[in-house]
Amino acid sequence: MPDPKSSPSPLAVPTSRLVRVAGLSSMTAGIAGNMAARALREIGRGARPDVRGLLMTPGNVTRVADQLARMRGAAMKVGQLISMDAGEVLPSELADIMARLRDQAHFMPPKQLRDVLNRAWGPDWRKSFQTFDVRPIAAASIGQVHRATLKDGRDVAIKVQYPGIARSIDSDVANVATLVRMSGLLPKSFDMVPYIQEARSQLHEETDYEREGQYLRCFADLLQGDEAFEIPEFYLDWSTPEVLTMSFLEGRPIETVIDAPSEERNRVSEALVKLTLREVFEFGIIQSDPNFANYRYNPSNGKISLLDFGATRALQSSAIDGYVHLLRAGLLENDAALRNAAVQLKLVEGDGPFDDRILGMIRSVFAAILSANEFDFTDRKLSNHLNKEGMALAAAGYAPPQMSMDILYLQRKIGGMFLLATQLSASLPLKTLLEKHVI
């Protein structure tokens, strides 16, 4: 049964910049008050207060997550981008906040939704619809999705952007970045500037629904004739920069494939891994957000629906070539070439104190891939080893070197596919799949 505190509920999106800043200020003041009260109690017991312990109490974590979930938009993006790079070396408190944000899918109340659609389509838009469900079928950081039927019979999914999100991006990103810095949760040597700039840039791109519609068409063309996937049809006549209308595709959450026989679980997982490799090494364009919600499964035809192309990104050739060199060196067990490729990609510094440990983690991944014809994602030895090494690096004060955003997005996509294949308990010929593209 879902936790009632995190169940989806109608919650108006604050559109005024002053209201959004005030929300953060109120949250900060509340946290400060909680810290002061706890500090006095600690002193009263004769103990020396620990600042980090005072800051990241369960109550304060809840306060932060609730306020950022209310704001949506940039409030989630900064943490997502930081976690893409830092991964397992992030403090557990910050990971807890991000986990809570993923679970809190608030949506606009009907009146606010109607106001947004009136501005996009005019006040008489309802006359063109047979049905329109005001309760969304999905809600996320930038917008929410509704199912409807047009008078001409088209069954559509309509993605509606939260009001004020695009205008508030720059100030929201700056405010949330300040909050993260003040929290002391990140290593002092961790440079947030490139992540802040990228969060700003990506959010501006994701709020342009006309751009997303173009990528939706692009992927439909690239995957034309591929029987494993289906992509919604983009309807330009009912789309604007803030409203994206497309055909509705039947499907279940991709995670439900776990209930299917092993052959089907493996087929679905392999199709998604192959698609990721084609995106990187053939198309040069990736849908960089591997959120499970962006994939649906239709049991009636076995097809995988691909949704949400807002985070689509064209890759630079240097990033693609770098990954080719890394994968080839790892699969051929060429240690010198592996080190060179890792330096080229800035996964290691070249002469850094943590280089050998990072390279050891990379070698362990290839060793697992090469150890058998089929890589068993249910075997937790590799992930447990990587988690243990990541925690040890965090304890030693490791901060990842600054690398190109293309590499971070590639890592995010690959990591997401690994998690999904693990979720589906798949067993795949990873060595063979990789060799096809890099050997």
C-alpha distance (Angstrom), angle and dihedral (degrees) to the residues before:
residue distance angle dihedral
M1 . . .
P2 3.85 . .
D3 3.76 120.1 .
P4 3.81 105.9 -102.2
K5 3.80 90.1 -142.0
S6 3.80 91.3 61.6
S7 3.82 99.9 33.2
P8 3.81 114.7 120.8
S9 3.79 112.3 -90.1
P10 3.81 137.5 167.7
L11 3.79 109.2 -91.2
A12 3.81 123.3 164.4
V13 3.79 115.3 -120.0
P14 3.82 110.4 -123.5
T15 3.82 105.5 -121.0
S16 3.80 102.3 179.5
R17 3.81 117.3 88.8
L18 3.80 89.8 -140.6
V19 3.80 92.1 52.2
R20 3.80 91.4 49.2
V21 3.82 92.4 49.1
A22 3.79 89.7 46.0
G23 3.79 90.1 53.0
L24 3.79 91.5 55.9
S25 3.81 91.3 44.6
S26 3.80 91.6 51.2
M27 3.79 90.4 49.0
T28 3.82 91.5 49.6
A29 3.79 91.8 48.3
G30 3.79 91.3 49.7
I31 3.80 91.6 50.4
A32 3.80 90.7 48.7
G33 3.80 90.1 51.9
N34 3.79 91.9 50.5
M35 3.80 90.6 48.9
A36 3.81 92.5 50.6
A37 3.79 93.0 50.0
R38 3.80 92.9 48.9
A39 3.81 91.6 45.8
L40 3.78 91.1 55.0
R41 3.80 90.4 50.8
E42 3.80 91.0 50.4
I43 3.81 91.7 49.2
G44 3.79 90.0 47.5
R45 3.82 88.5 57.8
G46 3.79 90.3 49.9
A47 3.81 93.7 -108.7
R48 3.79 127.5 131.6
P49 3.82 109.6 -117.7
D50 3.81 117.1 -119.5
V51 3.81 107.9 -140.0
R52 3.80 96.0 -151.4
G53 3.78 91.4 46.1
L54 3.80 90.0 50.6
L55 3.79 92.3 48.8
M56 3.80 101.6 48.1
T57 3.78 102.3 48.0
P58 3.83 118.6 144.0
G59 3.81 88.8 -104.9
N60 3.78 93.5 52.7
V61 3.81 92.9 45.0
T62 3.81 88.4 53.3
R63 3.82 91.1 48.1
V64 3.81 92.4 51.6
A65 3.81 94.5 45.4
D66 3.81 93.5 46.6
Q67 3.81 93.8 50.7
L68 3.80 94.7 45.3
A69 3.82 90.4 47.2
R70 3.81 88.7 52.7
M71 3.82 91.1 53.1
R72 3.82 95.5 42.6
G73 3.81 117.8 176.4
A74 3.79 113.0 63.3
A75 3.78 91.1 11.6
M76 3.81 89.7 77.0
K77 3.80 101.3 32.4
V78 3.81 99.3 66.6
G79 3.78 93.5 54.7
Q80 3.81 91.9 44.3
L81 3.79 91.8 54.3
I82 3.80 93.3 46.2
S83 3.80 91.1 49.7
M84 3.82 90.3 50.2
D85 3.80 89.1 65.9
A86 3.78 105.2 28.0
G87 3.81 94.2 40.5
E88 3.79 111.4 158.2
V89 3.81 93.1 7.6
L90 3.82 91.8 68.7
P91 3.81 114.8 107.2
S92 3.78 111.9 -99.6
E93 3.81 91.2 -121.1
L94 3.80 92.4 62.2
A95 3.81 90.3 44.7
D96 3.82 88.7 52.9
I97 3.81 91.0 54.6
M98 3.80 91.6 50.8
A99 3.81 91.5 47.6
R100 3.81 90.6 52.9
L101 3.82 90.4 49.2
R102 3.80 91.2 54.6
D103 3.80 89.9 53.2
Q104 3.82 97.4 48.0
A105 3.79 105.3 80.1
H106 3.81 102.8 169.8
F107 3.80 118.2 176.2
M108 3.79 137.8 -157.0
P109 3.81 119.3 -87.3
P110 3.85 113.2 -112.1
K111 3.83 94.3 -103.3
Q112 3.80 93.4 54.2
L113 3.82 89.7 46.0
R114 3.81 91.0 51.0
D115 3.81 91.2 50.3
V116 3.81 91.0 52.7
L117 3.82 92.8 49.6
N118 3.82 92.4 45.0
R119 3.79 89.1 57.2
A120 3.81 91.9 46.9
W121 3.82 101.0 41.9
G122 3.79 106.7 14.4
P123 3.84 127.8 -104.1
D124 3.83 96.2 -72.8
W125 3.81 97.2 57.0
R126 3.82 93.1 112.9
K127 3.82 90.2 69.0
S128 3.81 89.7 67.7
F129 3.81 93.6 58.7
Q130 3.78 131.8 77.6
T131 3.81 90.6 -163.8
F132 3.79 137.0 2.0
D133 3.82 121.8 -178.1
V134 3.81 108.7 -146.9
R135 3.80 91.6 -162.8
P136 3.82 107.1 81.7
I137 3.77 122.9 -124.3
A138 3.82 89.2 -146.8
A139 3.82 137.4 14.1
A140 3.79 130.1 -170.6
S141 3.80 142.5 156.5
I142 3.82 99.1 -66.5
G143 3.78 104.5 29.1
Q144 3.79 148.9 -27.7
V145 3.81 134.1 -107.9
H146 3.81 127.6 -128.0
R147 3.79 131.5 -170.7
A148 3.79 118.9 -134.7
T149 3.80 143.5 155.9
L150 3.79 121.0 -130.4
K151 3.80 121.9 -141.5
D152 3.81 88.5 -110.2
G153 3.84 88.3 62.1
R154 3.80 99.6 -104.8
D155 3.83 112.8 146.3
V156 3.79 102.9 -143.1
A157 3.78 143.2 -175.3
I158 3.80 112.4 -146.4
K159 3.78 120.9 -159.6
V160 3.81 110.3 -156.3
Q161 3.78 120.5 -165.7
Y162 3.80 119.0 -134.2
P163 3.81 110.8 -107.6
G164 3.79 116.9 -103.4
I165 3.82 94.3 11.6
A166 3.81 94.8 115.0
R167 3.83 93.4 46.6
S168 3.80 93.5 48.2
I169 3.81 98.6 48.9
D170 3.80 99.7 100.4
S171 3.80 96.7 44.9
D172 3.83 93.3 40.7
V173 3.79 92.9 52.1
A174 3.80 91.9 48.3
N175 3.82 92.6 48.0
V176 3.80 95.4 47.2
A177 3.81 91.0 46.2
T178 3.80 89.4 54.0
L179 3.79 90.0 50.6
V180 3.81 92.1 51.3
R181 3.81 91.5 48.0
M182 3.80 91.8 49.8
S183 3.79 91.8 49.8
G184 3.80 92.2 68.4
L185 3.80 89.2 -142.0
L186 3.80 95.3 125.7
P187 3.81 125.8 67.9
K188 3.82 112.1 -93.6
S189 3.80 90.0 -121.6
F190 3.82 92.6 55.3
D191 3.83 108.2 111.0
M192 3.79 108.8 -145.7
V193 3.82 96.7 179.9
P194 3.83 98.6 91.5
Y195 3.81 90.8 45.8
I196 3.78 91.8 50.6
Q197 3.80 90.9 50.2
E198 3.79 91.6 47.9
A199 3.81 93.0 46.7
R200 3.80 88.6 53.9
S201 3.81 92.8 47.8
Q202 3.80 95.5 45.2
L203 3.78 93.6 47.8
H204 3.79 91.7 52.1
E205 3.82 88.4 52.0
E206 3.81 94.2 45.9
T207 3.80 92.4 51.7
D208 3.82 90.2 57.2
Y209 3.79 100.7 87.6
E210 3.82 92.1 179.4
R211 3.82 87.5 62.4
E212 3.81 90.1 49.3
G213 3.79 90.4 50.5
Q214 3.81 89.8 54.6
Y215 3.81 91.5 52.4
L216 3.79 90.3 46.4
R217 3.81 88.0 57.9
C218 3.82 90.8 43.5
F219 3.81 93.3 56.2
A220 3.79 91.2 44.0
D221 3.81 87.7 58.0
L222 3.82 94.0 44.0
L223 3.81 92.6 51.0
Q224 3.80 97.4 38.7
G225 3.79 107.8 141.2
D226 3.81 94.3 15.0
E227 3.79 103.7 132.8
A228 3.81 94.8 -160.5
F229 3.81 96.4 66.7
E230 3.77 143.0 45.5
I231 3.80 126.5 -166.4
P232 3.81 127.2 -162.1
E233 3.79 117.6 -104.5
F234 3.80 112.0 -113.2
Y235 3.83 114.1 -126.3
L236 3.79 107.7 -154.7
D237 3.81 93.7 -178.3
W238 3.82 91.6 67.8
S239 3.79 98.5 34.3
T240 3.81 131.2 95.8
P241 3.83 133.3 166.5
E242 3.84 87.2 -83.4
V243 3.83 101.6 34.0
L244 3.81 124.3 54.1
T245 3.81 117.4 -167.8
M246 3.81 122.5 -169.8
S247 3.77 140.1 153.0
F248 3.81 115.7 -73.0
L249 3.80 115.2 -116.5
E250 3.78 122.0 -157.6
G251 3.77 114.8 -127.6
R252 3.75 150.1 126.6
P253 3.81 129.4 -120.7
I254 3.80 108.7 -73.5
E255 3.82 89.6 -123.5
T256 3.82 89.9 68.8
V257 3.82 88.3 74.3
I258 3.83 85.2 80.4
D259 3.82 85.9 81.5
A260 3.82 92.1 57.1
P261 3.84 124.6 92.6
S262 3.80 116.3 -82.7
E263 3.82 92.1 -104.1
E264 3.81 91.3 59.3
R265 3.81 93.6 43.3
N266 3.79 89.6 52.4
R267 3.81 92.9 45.5
V268 3.80 93.4 52.2
S269 3.81 93.3 44.5
E270 3.80 92.6 47.4
A271 3.80 91.5 49.4
L272 3.81 90.6 54.6
V273 3.81 93.3 45.9
K274 3.80 90.8 48.8
L275 3.80 90.0 49.2
T276 3.80 90.9 52.0
L277 3.82 90.8 51.4
R278 3.80 91.1 48.0
E279 3.80 91.0 49.6
V280 3.80 91.0 54.0
F281 3.80 103.7 35.8
E282 3.84 103.3 27.2
F283 3.80 109.4 24.5
G284 3.81 99.1 30.2
I285 3.82 85.6 -146.1
I286 3.80 125.7 99.0
Q287 3.76 135.2 -171.3
S288 3.80 89.7 -132.7
D289 3.81 100.7 -164.2
P290 3.84 109.2 83.3
N291 3.80 93.8 -175.5
F292 3.81 107.2 152.1
A293 3.81 89.4 -128.9
N294 3.81 88.9 68.3
Y295 3.82 90.3 68.5
R296 3.80 126.5 63.6
Y297 3.80 131.0 -178.6
N298 3.79 125.5 -141.2
P299 3.84 108.6 -156.7
S300 3.81 91.9 -167.8
N301 3.81 93.2 67.5
G302 3.82 103.0 9.2
K303 3.79 92.3 -121.2
I304 3.80 125.6 144.6
S305 3.79 115.9 -134.1
L306 3.80 116.0 -142.6
L307 3.79 112.8 -148.6
D308 3.80 136.8 178.7
F309 3.80 115.7 30.3
G310 3.80 95.9 -179.8
A311 3.81 92.2 109.8
T312 3.81 94.6 49.4
R313 3.79 112.3 139.4
A314 3.82 135.2 -172.1
L315 3.81 110.2 -134.6
Q316 3.78 126.1 -134.9
S317 3.80 114.4 -118.4
S318 3.83 90.5 -123.1
A319 3.81 90.8 62.2
I320 3.82 92.6 47.8
D321 3.81 92.3 47.5
G322 3.80 90.9 47.2
Y323 3.79 91.6 54.9
V324 3.80 91.4 46.8
H325 3.82 89.3 55.1
L326 3.80 92.5 46.3
L327 3.80 95.1 48.7
R328 3.78 93.7 43.6
A329 3.82 92.0 50.0
G330 3.79 91.8 47.8
L331 3.78 95.1 47.8
L332 3.82 91.4 47.1
E333 3.83 90.6 44.9
N334 3.81 90.4 -126.4
D335 3.80 101.5 158.6
A336 3.81 97.3 -172.4
A337 3.81 92.4 49.9
L338 3.81 90.1 46.0
R339 3.81 91.3 55.0
N340 3.81 91.4 47.3
A341 3.80 92.1 49.6
A342 3.81 91.9 47.7
V343 3.81 90.2 51.9
Q344 3.81 90.8 47.4
L345 3.81 90.4 53.0
K346 3.83 90.1 43.1
L347 3.79 91.7 -123.2
V348 3.82 83.7 133.2
E349 3.79 130.8 20.7
G350 3.79 97.8 -126.3
D351 3.77 95.6 -120.4
G352 3.79 101.8 26.7
P353 3.82 124.9 134.6
F354 3.82 91.8 -118.5
D355 3.82 98.1 44.3
D356 3.80 96.9 100.7
R357 3.78 92.0 49.8
I358 3.81 92.9 48.8
L359 3.80 91.4 47.1
G360 3.78 89.1 49.4
M361 3.81 89.3 56.1
I362 3.82 90.7 50.0
R363 3.82 91.3 49.1
S364 3.80 90.6 50.6
V365 3.82 89.7 57.1
F366 3.81 92.5 53.0
A367 3.80 91.8 43.2
A368 3.81 89.1 56.9
I369 3.83 91.9 47.7
L370 3.81 92.2 49.1
S371 3.81 96.4 43.6
A372 3.82 95.8 81.4
N373 3.79 141.6 10.7
E374 3.80 89.4 -113.1
F375 3.81 122.9 44.3
D376 3.81 108.0 -139.3
F377 3.79 109.3 -145.5
T378 3.80 91.1 -169.3
D379 3.81 90.1 66.8
R380 3.79 104.5 96.3
K381 3.80 97.3 -169.2
L382 3.81 94.7 97.7
S383 3.81 96.6 44.4
N384 3.81 91.6 44.6
H385 3.80 89.9 51.2
L386 3.81 92.5 48.9
N387 3.80 91.8 47.0
K388 3.79 91.2 50.5
E389 3.81 91.8 48.9
G390 3.80 91.1 46.6
M391 3.80 92.1 52.7
A392 3.81 90.1 48.6
L393 3.81 90.5 51.8
A394 3.81 91.0 50.0
A395 3.79 91.1 50.4
A396 3.81 89.3 51.0
G397 3.82 91.5 55.0
Y398 3.81 97.3 -105.7
A399 3.80 117.0 171.5
P400 3.83 116.6 -174.0
P401 3.82 115.5 -112.5
Q402 3.78 116.2 -108.3
M403 3.79 110.0 -94.0
S404 3.78 136.2 171.9
M405 3.78 117.7 -72.7
D406 3.80 90.2 -124.5
I407 3.80 89.3 63.6
L408 3.80 91.4 48.4
Y409 3.79 91.3 51.3
L410 3.79 90.9 47.7
Q411 3.79 90.3 51.8
R412 3.77 89.9 48.3
K413 3.81 92.5 51.6
I414 3.81 94.6 45.0
G415 3.79 91.7 45.6
G416 3.80 90.3 50.7
M417 3.80 92.3 52.1
F418 3.80 90.0 48.8
L419 3.80 90.3 53.1
L420 3.80 92.3 47.3
A421 3.81 93.3 49.7
T422 3.80 87.8 48.6
Q423 3.80 90.3 50.0
L424 3.82 89.2 52.8
S425 3.83 92.9 46.5
A426 3.79 90.1 -126.0
S427 3.79 130.4 175.7
L428 3.81 113.0 -154.8
P429 3.84 139.4 174.6
L430 3.81 92.2 -117.7
K431 3.81 94.6 164.0
T432 3.81 91.6 56.1
L433 3.81 93.4 43.7
L434 3.81 92.2 51.6
E435 3.81 95.6 43.2
K436 3.78 90.6 57.7
H437 3.80 89.8 66.4
V438 3.81 105.3 32.6
I439 3.83 110.1 27.0
